[in-house]
Amino acid sequence: MGRIGGLHDRPGASARRRRTEKGDLQAAPYLLVRELTPLLAASAPVRVVNVASMGQAPIDLDDLMFTRDHDAVQAYCRSKLAMIMATFELAAQLEERGITVNAVHPAHLMDTSMVREGGLTPVTTVDDGVLPTRQLITDSDLRGVTGRYFFRFDEARAHEQAYDPAVRAALLARTDAMTSAAALTPQQI
């Protein structure tokens, strides 16, 4: 078995529109970390960085898949908050195994296809977004820092709902149910 030095989770742009429309953008990175936990633990110490956003909106636990009053921007913002909440939960679960998990808003309106296709004008480059992400993966001063949200280079406060343990637990229980139903066993791959 190999070794992982770090994991940078950013859901792929090719499937982003479908996931955002469904409101479950956070499920894939969460499942990836869960599935890679044995390898991550064997590679410890290791850092996981989830790419989040300053765009966050409260999660409606009764409508996680956005079946009522769908709005793509709200779905994106809810899913980014869900990702931050999953980051906090994973950090608590994995810290003793030598795995740190943090979330970062790397840059505002980076020059990506999602921004351009959304009719927005990019104001930063992808390279601008790489720097904060790289810092979280490599900076020796951040060794052992886990369960945090960063706005670019600085620790910041996420949406208030991210700090509600009951909502986080309910979200992750529903995410576990959703992803376990869709997950393939190694024998099926």
C-alpha positions as CSV (number, residue, x, y, z in Angstrom):
1,M,0.0,0.0,0.0
2,G,1.3,3.5,-0.9
3,R,1.5,6.6,1.2
4,I,-0.5,9.9,1.0
5,G,1.3,13.1,2.0
6,G,-1.8,15.3,1.8
7,L,-5.3,15.4,0.3
8,H,-6.8,18.4,-1.3
9,D,-10.5,17.9,-1.8
10,R,-12.2,20.0,-4.5
11,P,-15.1,18.4,-6.2
12,G,-14.6,18.1,-9.9
13,A,-15.9,20.8,-12.1
14,S,-17.3,18.4,-14.7
15,A,-19.9,17.1,-12.4
16,R,-20.3,20.2,-10.3
17,R,-23.5,21.4,-12.0
18,R,-25.4,18.2,-11.4
19,R,-24.3,18.0,-7.7
20,T,-25.1,21.7,-7.1
21,E,-28.5,21.2,-8.6
22,K,-29.1,18.3,-6.2
23,G,-27.5,20.2,-3.3
24,D,-25.1,17.4,-2.3
25,L,-21.7,18.9,-3.3
26,Q,-20.2,18.0,0.0
27,A,-21.0,14.3,-0.1
28,A,-18.2,13.3,-2.6
29,P,-15.3,14.8,-0.6
30,Y,-16.7,13.5,2.6
31,L,-17.0,10.0,1.2
32,L,-13.5,10.2,-0.3
33,V,-12.0,11.0,3.1
34,R,-14.0,8.2,4.8
35,E,-13.0,5.7,2.1
36,L,-9.3,6.7,2.3
37,T,-9.1,6.8,6.1
38,P,-7.1,3.6,6.4
39,L,-4.5,4.8,3.9
40,L,-4.5,8.3,5.4
41,A,-3.9,6.8,8.9
42,A,-1.1,4.6,7.6
43,S,0.5,7.8,6.1
44,A,0.1,9.9,9.2
45,P,0.8,12.6,9.9
46,V,-1.2,13.8,7.0
47,R,-3.4,16.8,6.2
48,V,-6.7,17.0,4.4
49,V,-7.8,20.3,3.0
50,N,-11.4,20.8,1.8
51,V,-12.0,23.7,-0.6
52,A,-15.0,25.6,0.8
53,S,-16.3,29.0,0.2
54,M,-17.2,32.2,2.0
55,G,-20.6,31.7,0.3
56,Q,-22.5,29.7,3.0
57,A,-26.2,29.4,3.6
58,P,-28.1,27.6,6.4
59,I,-28.8,24.0,5.8
60,D,-32.4,22.7,5.8
61,L,-32.2,19.2,7.2
62,D,-35.7,18.5,5.9
63,D,-34.7,19.3,2.3
64,L,-31.0,18.4,1.9
65,M,-31.5,17.5,-1.8
66,F,-33.2,20.9,-2.5
67,T,-36.5,19.5,-3.7
68,R,-38.4,22.7,-2.8
69,D,-37.7,26.1,-4.1
70,H,-34.5,25.2,-5.9
71,D,-31.9,27.9,-6.5
72,A,-28.5,26.9,-7.8
73,V,-26.6,29.6,-5.8
74,Q,-28.4,28.7,-2.6
75,A,-27.7,25.0,-3.3
76,Y,-24.0,25.8,-3.8
77,C,-23.8,27.9,-0.6
78,R,-25.6,25.2,1.5
79,S,-23.3,22.5,0.1
80,K,-20.2,24.6,1.0
81,L,-21.5,25.0,4.6
82,A,-22.2,21.3,4.7
83,M,-18.6,20.7,3.6
84,I,-17.3,22.8,6.4
85,M,-19.6,21.0,8.9
86,A,-18.3,17.6,7.6
87,T,-14.7,19.0,7.9
88,F,-15.3,19.8,11.6
89,E,-16.8,16.3,12.2
90,L,-14.1,14.5,10.3
91,A,-11.4,16.5,12.2
92,A,-12.8,15.3,15.5
93,Q,-13.0,11.7,14.4
94,L,-9.6,11.5,12.8
95,E,-7.4,13.6,15.0
96,E,-6.2,10.7,17.1
97,R,-5.2,8.9,14.0
98,G,-2.7,11.7,13.0
99,I,-5.0,13.1,10.3
100,T,-5.9,16.8,10.3
101,V,-8.8,18.1,8.4
102,N,-9.4,21.8,7.6
103,A,-11.5,23.9,5.2
104,V,-10.4,26.9,3.3
105,H,-12.0,29.6,1.1
106,P,-8.9,30.0,-1.1
107,A,-9.8,33.1,-3.2
108,H,-12.8,35.1,-4.3
109,L,-14.3,34.5,-7.8
110,M,-11.3,32.6,-9.2
111,D,-10.9,32.4,-12.9
112,T,-12.6,29.0,-13.2
113,S,-15.1,27.6,-15.7
114,M,-17.7,27.5,-12.9
115,V,-17.3,31.3,-12.3
116,R,-17.3,32.1,-16.0
117,E,-20.2,29.8,-16.9
118,G,-22.1,31.4,-14.0
119,G,-21.9,34.7,-15.8
120,L,-19.5,36.2,-13.1
121,T,-16.4,38.1,-13.8
122,P,-13.3,36.5,-12.3
123,V,-11.3,38.7,-9.9
124,T,-8.5,36.4,-8.9
125,T,-6.5,33.7,-10.6
126,V,-6.4,30.0,-9.8
127,D,-2.8,30.5,-8.7
128,D,-4.1,33.0,-6.1
129,G,-6.2,30.2,-4.7
130,V,-3.4,27.6,-4.7
131,L,-1.4,29.6,-2.2
132,P,-3.7,29.4,0.9
133,T,-4.3,25.7,0.1
134,R,-0.6,25.0,-0.1
135,Q,-0.1,26.8,3.2
136,L,-2.6,24.5,5.0
137,I,-0.8,21.4,3.5
138,T,2.8,22.4,4.1
139,D,3.2,25.2,6.7
140,S,5.0,23.7,9.7
141,D,3.3,26.2,12.0
142,L,-0.1,24.6,11.1
143,R,1.1,21.0,12.0
144,G,-1.6,19.6,14.2
145,V,-4.2,22.3,13.5
146,T,-7.4,20.6,12.7
147,G,-11.2,21.3,12.5
148,R,-10.8,24.9,11.4
149,Y,-12.1,27.1,8.6
150,F,-9.7,29.5,6.9
151,F,-10.5,32.6,4.8
152,R,-7.4,32.5,2.6
153,F,-4.4,32.6,4.9
154,D,-6.2,33.3,8.2
155,E,-8.5,31.3,10.5
156,A,-12.0,32.7,10.3
157,R,-15.5,32.1,11.5
158,A,-17.8,30.0,9.3
159,H,-21.6,30.4,9.3
160,E,-22.9,30.0,12.8
161,Q,-24.7,26.8,11.9
162,A,-21.3,25.1,11.4
163,Y,-20.8,25.2,15.2
164,D,-24.0,23.5,16.2
165,P,-23.1,19.9,17.1
166,A,-26.7,18.6,16.8
167,V,-27.1,19.9,13.3
168,R,-23.6,18.6,12.3
169,A,-24.5,15.1,13.7
170,A,-27.9,15.1,11.9
171,L,-26.3,16.2,8.6
172,L,-23.5,13.5,8.8
173,A,-26.0,10.8,9.7
174,R,-28.0,11.7,6.6
175,T,-24.9,12.0,4.5
176,D,-23.7,8.5,5.7
177,A,-27.1,7.1,4.8
178,M,-27.0,8.7,1.4
179,T,-23.4,7.7,0.6
180,S,-23.6,4.2,1.9
181,A,-26.5,3.5,-0.3
182,A,-24.5,4.7,-3.3
183,A,-21.0,3.4,-2.3
184,L,-19.4,0.5,-4.0
185,T,-17.5,-2.1,-2.0
186,P,-13.9,-2.8,-3.1
187,Q,-15.1,-6.0,-4.7
188,Q,-17.6,-4.1,-6.9
189,I,-15.0,-1.7,-8.3
